[in-house]
Amino acid sequence: MTDNSLASSNAQLQPELSSAGSSPAWLAVAALALSTFTSVTTEFIPVGLLTNIASSLNVSEGAAGLMITMPGVVAAATGPLLIILAGRLDRRIVLLLLSALLVLSNAFAAMAPNLATMLAARVLLGLCVGGFWTFAPSATGHLVPAALQPRAMSYILAGISVATIAGVPAGALLGEIAGWRMTFFAIAAMALVVLILQLFTLPSMPAERAIKLRELTVPFTQPLARMGLIVTLLLVAGHFGTYTYLKPILQQIYGVSSESVTTLLLVYGVAGFVGTFVGGRLVSHSVRATALMAVVMIGAVLMLSALGATGVTEGAVAALVWGAAFGLVPVALTTWMLKALPDSPEAGQAVLVSVFQIGISLGAFVGGFVLDAYSIVSVLLLGGTLLMLAALVIAATRSRSTQP
């Protein structure tokens, strides 16, 4: 399917804007990009604070990994459910409610006296993440004309990389200086600012129609979409089964000091930011090749780390390659599903979000279990194996279905 046909399929969502490049439209896109940045920062800030929070709440690092698992489980369950319950409700209202939940989640997490309370706060985050990633991609169709939607989408997805560049490292640094609770308070304040910005910038975004339950089964019936979902599950589980424990990996495998971990998180994030925009260009040529490149790069880093790579320099190289590779992932998987299901973009994104979050929660949970029961090397080997399986599935798409 060509980019022109993809744009045509989304044209029905195109708003009546006074001009293609109108400032209000791009301010609204910026507000969604900031929402992406804030929600991703919230979801993955425990990665940079894992040991701090575990020590403070008197739990193991594996148990603390449930902070990543919990929102993933909830998001996986609620993404498809929310799109059905929302019916034809104005998407502006939906996005504002989700942003309000983000504020509450961070505030509750900052005051959590124990792991149980922290996980309850992360349940609220899961509701926000599941809903936001279901509705945000199609929201671009209400903000800019079809021809400009790829650009708007790249800006919104860039919030993921910016979160890893600025959000997670800055949160980790603030946590080292003022304590992890102050980090959550700071993100709550930022989420409140984003909510206010959305109030003033997001236009009315009425749904064209309500999504029926049966439409959510469509991605499982289309060969290309089904293969994409299998790749997503393996790739994301392998990635987050190890990325969740990136701080222990850098410290135990590469001998990086606690202070230097923040620097390497920044390296990871900058590489991911660059990777996102490079991925935007690569997917225009081949979604399949882009996804395969990302999977092989991440898998190679995990396997080499498990086989004995040591030293701060080697750790920096690993963070650089890993970050650049994962920067390709969001745009590759999103584009894969949009091209596989051009007539059901919201349903396709809802199922993709669900599988993505299942991969996050499953990877973080199993990774934590393996870490507590065995070792960090075992975690790396498990993640690398899942990435290699994902590569095999991508390779199989050439013979089994139309290439994306």
FIDREN-835802 format. One record per residue: x, y, z of N, C-alpha, C in turn. Coordinates in steps of 0.02 Angstrom, whole numbers, plus 50000, padded with zeros to 5 digits. Each point is the difference from the previous one (the first is absolute). Layout:
// residues N
XYZXYZXYZ ...
// end
This chain:
// residues 404
500424994150000499585005950000500435006250000 499845005049959500415005949995499825005050053 500455005050010499865005350048499395004149979 499905000749933499435003849976499344996750020 499994993249995499384996550018499895000350075 500545000050039499935000550072499715006950018 500275005249967499755006750014499275000549980 499824996949944499315000249977499534996750049 500234994550031499574996350047499875004050063 500475004650016499925004050060499655006749985 499885001349936499715006449981499325001250031 499634994750016499345000850029500025003250068 500604999750032500085003150066500245007249996 500135002449939500305006549991499545005650024 500255004750040499595005450026499945005649950 499545004550013499925005949957500405005750032 500635000349983500445005150026500045005849950 500125005850027500035005849956500594999749952 500544996850022500584999049956500404994050023 500374997049953500354993850015500515000950056 500335005850002500525000950050499785004750055 499375000250018499755004750050500334998950067 500155005650034500344999750065499604996250052 499335001250006499624996350051500054992449992 500024997749937500044992849988500664997350026 500555003449986500654997650021500115000950075 499675004950030500035000650073499654994050032 499464997849969499654994150026500434993749992 500364999549944500464994449990500555000250053 500245006050014500525000850052499744997850068 499365001650014499714998050064499974992450005 499834996649945499994992750001500714997150006 500485003349968500704997850006500245000650073 499805005450034500185000850070499654994850044 499394998149980499664994750036500384993449993 500244998749939500404994049988500625000150044 500335005750001500615000750039499864998750075 499465002950025499854999550072499794992950018 499584996949959499764993350016500564994849996 500445000749949500554995349993500515001050057 500125006350018500445001350057499724996750063 499355000850010499684997050059500054992449999 499884997149942499994992749995500684997050013 500535003349976500664997050004500485003350049 499775004950038500445003150050500254994950052 499624994750016500284995150047500644996649975 500115000149934500624997049974500615003550029 499985006650003500575003850026500015000550076 499454998050033499955000650073499874993350033 500084994649962499804993450025500324998250067 500665000750004500344998050061499825004750058 499905006449984499825004850052499324998550030 499504998749956499324998650023499974993450037 500344994949973500014993450032500275000450071 500545003750008500305000850067499545003850047 499695005249975499565004250041499384996250023 499724995949955499384996450015500144993050029 500654998450009500204993650030499764993949961 500115000249933499834994449957500604998449956 499994994149968500554998349955499955003849935 500555000249962499995003449936499514996549951 499964993550005499524996349958499295001950016 499845000750065499325002050020499865007149978 500505004450005499925006949979499855000549925 500234995049962499864999849928499264999749985 499594998250050499274999949991499735007049985 500395005150016499795006949983499965001049925 500384996149963499965000149927499464995149976 499954994350034499524994949981499285002350008 499845003250056499315001850016499675004549948 500305005849983499675004149949499954996549932 500474995649985499964996349937499414995349998 499884996550056499424995450004499355003949993 499955005450037499385004049999499895003249931 500535002649970499945003149934499794994949947 500274994050006499824994849952499264998350004 499734999950061499304998250009499535005849983 500215006150015499535005649994500035003649933 500554999349962500045003449935499414998249955 499894993749985499424998149959499335001650034 499984999150066499375001350036499815007349997 500485004450008499865007249999499755002449932 500264997049947499795002349934499274998149987 499784994550030499304998049994499565004350044 500215000950063499615004050047499955007349978 500525002549967499995007049979499475001349947 499844994849961499485000849949500155005849954 499535004749996500085005949958500165006250041 500234998950062500185005650043500565004049970 499955006650005500515004549974500694997950026 500484998949954500664997750020500385005250041 499815006349994500305005250042499864998650074 499384998450015499804998550069500384993950026 500044994949958500354993950019500735001450017 500345003749958500715001450010500115004450063 499545004650013500065004150060499914995950064 499534995349999499894995750058500624995650012 500294997549946500604995850007500585004050028 500075006349979500545004250026499905001550074 499375000750021499855001150071500214993950041 499884994049973500214993950035500764999850007 500365002749951500735000050003500255004250058 499675005650012500175004350057499904996250065 499424996850007499844996450061500484994250012 500174996349947500444994350007500675002050029 500295005449974500655002250025499975002750071 499465003450016499925002750068499944994350050 499614994949984499924994350046500664996150007 500364999249944500634996450002500515003650045 500005006649996500475003950040499884999150075 499394998550020499834999350070499944992750023 500154995249956499904993050015500444997850059 499694997250054500384997650058500274992949991 499724996349951500204993149990499904998149927 500214993949983499954997849930499284999349978 499564997850044499294999149981499695006649978 500145005350037499735006649983500315002449935 500654998949992500335001949939499694996649940 499854993550006499704996349945499295002549985 499645002250052499335002949988500065006449959 500515004050015500125006049960500174998349928 500364994549992500194997949933499414997149960 499484997850036499394997849966499685006049965 499985005750034499735006149969500415001849938 500654999150006500435001449942499834995349942 499874993850016499824995249947499385002149962 499505002650036499395002649967500185005649952 500445004450023500205005749959500384997749938 500494995650010500424997749944499584996249949 499584995450024499584996149954499555004349958 499705005050032499565004549963500375004749954 500535002950026500365005049960500284997149936 500324994150005500304997249941499484997149952 499394999150023499464997949956499735005849960 499915005850033499675005649968500475005049968 500615000750025500455005349974500194999249927 500174993949976500204999449929499465002549952 499384998050011499465002249955499815007250011 500195002950057499835007050013500345004749951 500574998049972500345004349952499565001349939 499554995449986499555000949943499505005650012 499895001850063499555005550017500375006750002 500664999749998500395006150011500325002849937 500254995649956500345002349939499744996149940 500075002749940499794996449940500384993549990 499734995649960500304993449990500725000349979 500175004749956500685000549975500515001550054 499775003150055500465002050054499964995250060 499584995049995499944995450057500644996150016 500384997749950500634996650018500475004450041 500045006449982500435004550038499735000950071 499355001050006499705000850066500114993850042 499934994149970500104993850036500724999450024 500485002049958500704999550021500155004650059 499675005850002500105004550057499724996950064 499414997049994499704997050060500414994150024 500224995749954500414994250019500695002150025 500235005949977500655002450024499995001250075 499405001050028499945000950072500264994150038 499974994149970500274994050032500765000750009 500335002049946500735000650003500215005950044 499645005549996500175005750041499924998250074 499524995850015499914997850070500614996150023 500284995849956500594996250019500625004550001 500005005349959500565004749999499995004450063 499425003150012499965004950053499634997550062 499424996749988499574998150056500314995050048 500184994149974500264994750044500685002050030 500495002449960500635002150032499915005750050 499605005049982499895005650046499664997750064 499514995449992499664997350058500484996050044 500444996249968500504996150038500475004650037 500225005549967500445004850032499665003550058 499385002149990499625003250054499914995150058 499894993749983499914994950052500634999150042 500585000449967500634999450036500125006050046 499785005949977500135006150037499485001250055 499364999349982499465001950047499564994250022 500134994049974499594994350018499494998449946 499834993549995499564997949945499305002950006 499775001650061499335002850008499965006949966 500525003950007500015006649968499954999349924 500284994749973499954998949927499274999249979 499624995950037499304999049983499595006550010 500165003850051499665006450010500135004749941 500635000049976500185004349944499634998049936 499944993449989499644997849940499255001550006 499734999650062499295001850010499885007349982 500475004450020499945007149983500045001049925 500454996449967500065000549928499374997549965 499714994650025499384997349972499435005050007 499995003750054499485005050010500075005749949 500625002049987500125005149949499774997649931 500144993749984499784997149937499244999949995 499674998350054499274999950001499725006949985 500285005150031499775006949989500125001949927 500584998149973500155001649930499504996749954 499814993850014499514996649959499325003450003 499825002550058499365003550007499945005849951 500565003349987500005005949957500154998649927 500284994149985500224998849931499614994649962 499764995050036499664994549964499315002349977 499854999149936499345001749975499514994350013 499385001249985499514994650004500194994749948 499984993750022500204994549955499474994550002 499425001349972499464995050002500194993849961 499814994350027500144993649966499534999349941 500264997349946499594999049940499474994650014 500194995050039499544994650016500264996350061 499564996250031500214995950057500324993649975 500524997750036500344993849982499644994250032 499834995049960499654994150025500504994850024 499784995950047500444994950028500284995449947 499604998149951500234995349949500575002949958 500055006749996500545003049960500684998750031 500024998850066500634998850033500294993149984 499604995849968500254993449979500325000349931 499885005449963500265000649931500754999249997 500405003250044500734999249994500244992850005 499614995750033500204993050008499814995849939 499595002849956499794996349940500405001849938 500365005750002500395002249943500724997650008 500274996249953500674997050008500555005050017 500035005649965500535004950012499945003050070 499395001650020499895002850066500164995050055 499814993749988500134994750049500754998950009 500375000149946500734999350006500305005950037 499735005949987500255005950035499884999650075 499444997250020499854999350071500474994950034 500164994649964500474995150027500695003150009 500225003849949500645003550004500005004850059 499455003750008499955004850055500074996650067 499654994550010500034996550065500714997650016 500334996849951500674997450012500515005650009 499965005049957500475005650003499945003850066 499395001850017499895004150060500154996150064 499804993750002500154995950060500764999250008 500354998849946500734999450004500335006450020 499765005549972500305006550016499885002050073 499374999950021499845002450068500164994950054 500094993749980500244995250049500715001550022 500355003949960500695002050017500055007450015 499665004349961500045007250009499765002150070 499504996550026499755001550067500564999650052 500484995749987500554998950047500665002849972 499935005449961500595003049969500505002650051 499755002950054500475002550051500414994350030 499694994550023500414994450024500454997149946 499784999949937500424997549945500635004249993 499915006649999500585004449992500474999550060 499724999250059500414999750060500354993350008 499634994649989500284993350013500394997249942 499795001349938500344997249942500585004549979 499875006549995500515004649974500395003750053 499814999250063500375003350054499915007550002 499425002549977499875007249999499775002350069 500265005750023499805002650065499285002649998 499695000750058499315002450004499935006949969 500505004350010499985006849972500054999849923 500404995549974500114999649928499414996949963 499584996350037499424997049968499565005349969 499925005750034499595005549974500275002449933 500675000549995500315002149937499854995149944 500054993650015499874995049948499264999649981 499565001550048499295000649982499905005749951 500385005350009499975005649953500254998049932 500554996249998500264997449936499474995849965 499694995650038499474995749974499445004349970 499795005150037499455004249977500155004149939 500615003049997500195003949941500014995549938 500284994050008500024995349944499304998149978 499554999050048499314998449983499655005649964 500145006250019499705005849968500205000249926 500644999149988500254999949931499694994149962 499964994250034499734994149968499275000949979 499615003750039499305001249983499935003549934 500395005249989499945003849938500324996349941 500534996350013500284995749947499494994749981 499664997350051499484994949987499445002749957 499835006450010499485003149959500174999949926 500635000749985500224999749930500054992849975 500254995650044500104993049979499354996549986 499485001250040499364996449989499675002049935 500185005849973499725001949935500264995549944 500564996850013500304995349951499784992850016 500054998050064499814993250018499894999650076 499394998950020499844999150070500344993750026 499964994749960500284993550021500755000550012 500375003249955500725000650008500185004250061 499605005250012500125004350058499914996250065 499464996250003499864996050060500554994750010 500214996949946500514994850005500665003050024 500175005849976500615003450021499995001350076 499445002550024499935001550072500084993750042 499664994749979500014993850038500704997050003 500354999949944500674997049998500495004150042 499955006649997500455004350039499914999050075 499375000050023499874999150071500224993150022 499824995049961500184993150017500754999150005 500375003149955500734999450000500295003250063 499745005850020500245003350061499884995650061 499414997050005499844995950058500444993850003 500104996749943500414994050000500735001450015 500275005449971500695001850013500105002050073 499505003350030500045001850070500014993850044 499604995149981499964993850040500644995949994 500355000849944500594995949988500655003050028 499935005450038500585002450036500285006849982 499645004249963500245006749987500045003950065 500555003350013500085003850062500335006749987 499955004550048500325006549995499515005649985 500165006050024499565005749992499935001949926 500554999649962499985001749929499544995249962 500074993650015499574995049968499275001150020 499895002050063499325001450023499705005949962 500415005149987499765005849962499824998149928 500414995849970499864997649931499354995949999 499924995750051499394996050004499385004450006 500045005250043499445004550009499855003849936 500535002049964499925003749938499644995849947 500244994049989499704995649948499304997950020 499914998250064499344997950024499505005649993 500195006050020499545005749995499815001649929 500505000149955499865001549930499534994849969 500114993750018499584994749973499295000550025 499905001350064499325000450025499645006349975 500385005149982499695005949971499634998549935 500214994649966499664998049938499344996450013 499934997250060499454995450014499315003149998 499865005550036499315002750000499745001849931 500425003649961499775002049933499924993949954 500444995150008499954994049957499374996050015 499864998850064499424996050018499345003749985 499995006550015499405004049986499855000149925 500525001249960499905000149927499824993249973 500304994850028499834993149979499254998850008 499725001950058499294998750012499555004549958 500205006249990499605004549958499974997649928 500554997349975500014997549932499644993349994 500024996150054499664993649999499245000850005 499775005350035499285001050011499815007249984 500065002149938499855007049982499275001950010 499554995150001499295001550007499774999850073 500434997850046499824999750071500585002650043 500185006449991500595002650035499945000050076 499415002150027499935000250073499994993150030 499644995449968499984993150025500694996949997 500365001249946500674997349993500475002650054 499955006650014500435002950051499814997550069 499354999050013499784997550065500304993250014 499974995549951500284993350009500765000250004 500315004349960500735000750002500225002450070 499655005050026500165002550067499934994450052 499474996149993499874994650048500574994949998 500204997949941500544995149993500665003050023 500125006349984500615003550021500055000050076 499455001750033500005000450073500054993050032 499704995149967500094993150025500744998149997 500335002049946500714998749993500405003450055 499835006250016500355003750053499914996550067 499374998550017499864997150066500284992950005 499934996049947500264993250001500775000150004 500315004349961500735000450001500265002250067 499705005350029500235002550065499904994950055 499424996449998499854995150052500484994049996 500064997149940500434994249992500735001950013 500205006049976500675002350012500155000650074 499515002650038500105000750072500054993250035 499604995349977500024993350029500694996749986 500225000749938500654997049981500565003450039 499965006650008500515003750036500054997750073 499434999250033500004997950070500204992650008 499804995949952500134992850006500684997949973 500265003749951500634998049968500505005850002 500055003649945500505005449997499835004849945 500365005649998499895005049949500214997449931 500494995549999500214997049937499434995849970 499644996450042499434996049977499465004449970 499905005950030499525004849973500205002149930 500635001549991500255002049933499924994549948 500154993850020499944994449953499274998949980 499555000650048499284999249985499785005449952 500185006350014499805005549956500284999149930 500644998149995500314999049935499674994549960 499794994750034499664994549966499345002249970 499615004050038499365002549976500095004649940 500535004050001500135004549943500184996049937 500384994650009500184995949942499384996649971 499544997950043499374997149976499605005149961 499995006250024499655005349964500305001049931 500664999649995500335000749935499794994649952 499924993950025499784994549958499295001149974 499575002750043499315001349978499985005449947 500405005350009500035005349949500244997249934 500514995850003500264997049938499484995849965 499554996950040499484995749971499455003849966 499945006550013499455003949969500075000449925 500614999449974500105000549927499644994549963 500014994150029499714994249964499274998850020 499805002550059499334998350025499485005549989 500215006049987499525005449991500315005649959 499595004749980500245005749962500485004050044 500565001849972500515003650039499755007050017 500065002250065499775006750018500465005349972 
// end
